[in-house]
Amino acid sequence: MPLKCGIIGLSGSGKTTLFNCISNNRAETHAAAFSGTKSNLGVMNVPDARLQAIDDIIKSVKVIRTTIEMVDIPGLTKGGSQTEGNKFLSDIRNVDALIHVIRCFEDPQLPHPEGSINAVRDREIVDLELQIKDLESVDKKIGKMEKMAKAGDKDAKHGLEVLHVVKDHLESFMSARTAPVSQDDRRFMEDMFLLSDKPVMYVCNVDEASAVSGNDYTSRFMESVADQEAEVLVIAARMEAEIAELETEEDRLTFLADAGLAEPGVNRLVRSAFHLLDLQCFFTAGPKEIRAWTIKKGMLAPQAAGVIHSDLERGFIRAEVMKYDDFMKYGSEHACKEHGKLMIEGKNYMVGDGDILHIRFNV
């Protein structure tokens, strides 16, 4: 279940610099790159210290981390949703969540497209562009459903009521994700893949001096989204990009410590992304490989097995389960079994975060 995040923001916000911090690919960040109309694609390995801890015991041949796909969407501009140049907005439809980068730093060498630094205004500009694009989608679907309703389709009549609620919400300059629509009625929205319906986290991009405590821009921004219960991170993307270029982990940790940080911003970003999308990891472990797998919280054992391979879900018999903490405490599968900590679970077992699974199946 690969997670796909889209990085959005106004031109000059530093989103491509953030992309370079966290992706295995590198994209251009010079001034001319801001006018690009092609999204950058990359993959990042999800940091998880538990994998190394398991490997310290098992001594496997290889360790495979779970990954997140990153899409760096070209910088949005005011009014851009109405131009041909912003066709890349469609790239946002294909992501699971949005990482909205907000500029919270001064740089005379990098003029702001709006002429001044104002984090609250910048968020509203991007939100409006997404909302305008979503209105087009909602209007198109309303047109289709009106024809179905006239033909006597009762479900279409109810769907029209729901879509008009969404349309009124968007026209009030509010995002689709906060529309007052019940979970069941959201089925009328799902096939439109509305841009402003995507879960969003905000990254306040600051200068190095503000990396630990933020600044006035970040404070005002956080106040503006306080009622959204939104995930907001403060990251000095340029500094983090420089740290990411260092050759050794020791050098990177030293650089972070000098800046007053305990861990890279990417680690916090990944945790926030998992929390935002209600995700967790389980592990498979053996002499050939130790591997992390991403699943939705609440998944049952057969569904989790299906993330590994569809045959495992189809022919699922049982799961042998060890809790990560128990494995660390007792130091081996055999010891866990002796202490009653290796459990045999059936199809109704809800997989927990950090579970170490061995799937038994037959096809």
Residue pairs with C-beta under 8 A, 6 or more apart in sequence:
1 293
1 294
1 295
1 296
1 307
2 67
2 68
2 69
2 294
3 67
3 68
3 69
3 96
3 97
3 273
3 277
3 279
3 294
4 68
4 69
4 70
4 71
4 94
4 95
4 96
4 97
5 68
5 69
5 70
5 71
5 95
5 96
5 97
5 98
5 99
5 273
6 71
6 73
6 91
6 92
6 95
6 97
6 98
6 99
6 198
7 15
7 16
7 18
7 19
7 70
7 71
7 72
7 73
7 98
7 99
7 101
8 15
8 73
8 76
8 92
8 98
8 99
8 100
8 101
8 126
9 15
9 75
9 76
9 100
9 101
9 102
9 103
9 122
9 126
10 75
10 76
10 77
10 103
10 112
10 113
10 114
10 122
10 125
10 126
11 34
11 35
11 74
11 75
11 76
11 77
11 113
12 34
12 75
12 103
12 110
12 111
12 112
12 113
13 75
13 101
13 102
13 103
13 122
13 205
14 101
14 103
14 105
14 205
14 237
14 238
15 72
15 73
15 75
15 99
15 101
15 205
16 27
16 28
16 29
16 33
16 40
16 72
17 29
17 205
17 237
17 238
17 241
18 99
18 101
18 203
18 205
18 235
18 237
18 240
18 241
19 27
19 40
19 42
19 70
19 72
20 26
20 27
20 29
20 241
20 244
21 235
21 237
21 240
21 241
21 243
21 244
21 264
21 265
21 266
22 42
22 44
22 70
22 244
22 266
22 269
23 40
23 42
23 43
23 44
23 70
23 72
24 42
24 43
24 44
24 45
25 40
25 41
25 42
25 43
27 33
27 40
27 42
27 72
28 36
31 110
34 75
36 74
37 74
37 85
37 86
37 87
37 88
38 74
38 88
39 71
39 72
39 73
39 74
39 88
39 91
40 71
40 72
41 69
41 70
41 71
41 72
42 69
42 70
42 72
43 67
43 68
43 69
43 70
44 67
44 68
44 70
44 266
44 270
45 65
45 66
45 67
46 65
46 66
46 67
46 68
46 270
46 281
46 292
46 294
47 65
47 264
47 266
47 267
47 270
48 65
48 66
48 281
48 292
50 283
50 324
50 354
51 63
51 65
51 283
51 290
51 292
52 63
53 328
54 283
54 285
54 290
54 324
54 327
54 356
55 63
55 290
57 327
57 328
57 331
57 332
58 285
58 286
58 287
58 290
59 287
60 285
60 286
60 287
60 288
60 289
60 290
61 287
61 288
61 289
62 288
62 289
62 290
63 289
63 290
63 291
64 289
64 290
64 291
64 292
65 292
66 281
66 291
66 292
66 293
66 294
68 270
68 273
71 91
71 94
71 95
73 88
73 89
73 91
73 92
74 88
76 86
76 89
76 125
76 126
76 129
77 86
77 113
78 113
78 114
78 125
78 129
79 129
80 86
80 89
80 129
81 89
81 129
81 130
81 132
81 133
82 132
86 129
89 129
89 130
89 133
89 195
92 98
92 130
92 195
92 198
93 193
93 195
94 193
95 198
96 198
96 199
96 277
97 198
97 199
97 200
97 201
97 273
97 276
97 277
98 198
98 199
98 200
98 201
99 200
99 201
99 203
99 269
99 273
100 123
100 126
100 200
100 201
100 202
100 203
101 202
101 203
101 205
101 237
102 119
102 122
102 123
102 202
102 203
102 204
102 205
102 221
103 112
103 117
103 119
103 122
103 205
103 217
104 117
104 119
104 204
104 205
104 206
104 210
104 214
104 215
104 217
104 218
104 221
104 234
105 117
105 205
105 206
105 207
105 210
105 217
106 117
106 207
107 207
114 121
114 122
114 125
117 217
119 204
119 217
119 218
119 220
119 221
119 224
120 220
120 221
120 224
123 202
123 221
123 224
123 225
124 173
127 173
127 175
127 196
128 173
130 175
130 195
130 196
131 170
131 173
131 174
131 175
131 176
131 196
133 195
134 170
134 176
134 192
134 194
134 195
134 196
134 197
135 167
135 170
135 171
137 192
137 194
138 163
138 166
138 167
138 170
138 192
138 194
139 167
141 163
141 188
141 191
141 192
142 160
142 163
142 164
142 167
145 156
145 159
145 160
145 163
146 160
148 156
149 156
149 157
149 159
149 160
158 185
159 188
162 181
162 185
162 188
162 189
163 188
163 189
165 179
165 180
165 181
166 176
166 179
166 181
166 189
169 176
169 178
169 179
169 180
170 176
170 179
170 196
175 196
175 197
176 189
176 194
176 195
176 196
176 197
177 196
177 197
177 198
177 199
177 200
178 228
179 189
179 197
181 189
189 197
199 276
199 277
200 230
200 276
201 230
201 231
201 232
201 233
201 269
201 272
201 273
201 276
202 221
202 225
202 230
202 231
202 232
202 233
203 232
203 233
203 234
203 235
203 237
203 269
204 214
204 217
204 218
204 221
204 222
204 232
204 233
204 234
204 235
205 235
205 236
205 237
206 214
206 215
206 217
206 218
206 234
206 235
206 236
207 215
207 236
207 238
208 236
208 238
208 239
208 259
210 218
210 234
210 236
211 234
211 235
211 236
211 239
211 259
211 260
211 261
212 259
212 260
212 261
214 234
218 234
221 232
222 232
225 232
231 272
231 275
231 276
233 265
233 268
233 269
233 272
235 265
235 268
235 269
236 259
236 265
237 265
239 259
240 264
240 265
240 266
242 255
243 252
243 255
243 256
243 264
244 252
244 264
244 266
246 252
246 255
252 264
256 262
256 263
256 264
273 279
274 280
277 296
278 296
278 297
278 298
279 294
279 295
279 296
279 297
280 294
280 295
280 296
280 297
280 351
280 352
280 353
280 354
281 292
281 293
281 294
281 295
281 353
281 354
282 292
282 293
282 295
282 304
282 351
282 352
282 353
282 354
282 355
282 356
282 357
283 290
283 291
283 292
283 293
283 324
283 354
283 355
283 356
283 357
284 290
284 291
284 293
284 308
284 356
284 357
284 358
284 359
285 291
285 356
293 304
293 307
293 308
294 307
295 303
295 304
295 307
295 351
297 353
298 350
299 350
299 351
300 347
300 348
300 349
300 350
300 351
301 316
301 318
301 319
301 345
301 346
301 347
301 348
301 349
301 350
301 351
301 357
301 359
302 313
302 316
302 347
303 313
304 319
304 351
304 357
305 312
305 313
305 316
305 319
305 357
305 359
305 361
306 312
306 313
306 314
308 359
311 361
311 363
312 359
312 361
314 361
314 363
315 361
315 362
315 363
316 347
316 359
316 360
316 361
317 360
317 361
317 362
318 344
318 345
318 346
318 360
319 344
319 345
319 346
319 349
319 351
319 357
319 358
319 359
319 360
320 342
320 343
320 344
320 345
320 357
320 358
320 359
320 360
321 342
321 343
321 344
321 345
321 349
321 355
321 356
321 357
322 333
322 336
322 341
322 342
322 343
322 355
322 356
323 341
323 352
323 354
323 355
323 356
324 354
324 355
324 356
325 354
326 336
326 339
326 341
327 333
327 336
327 341
327 356
330 336
330 338
330 339
330 341
333 342
336 342
351 357
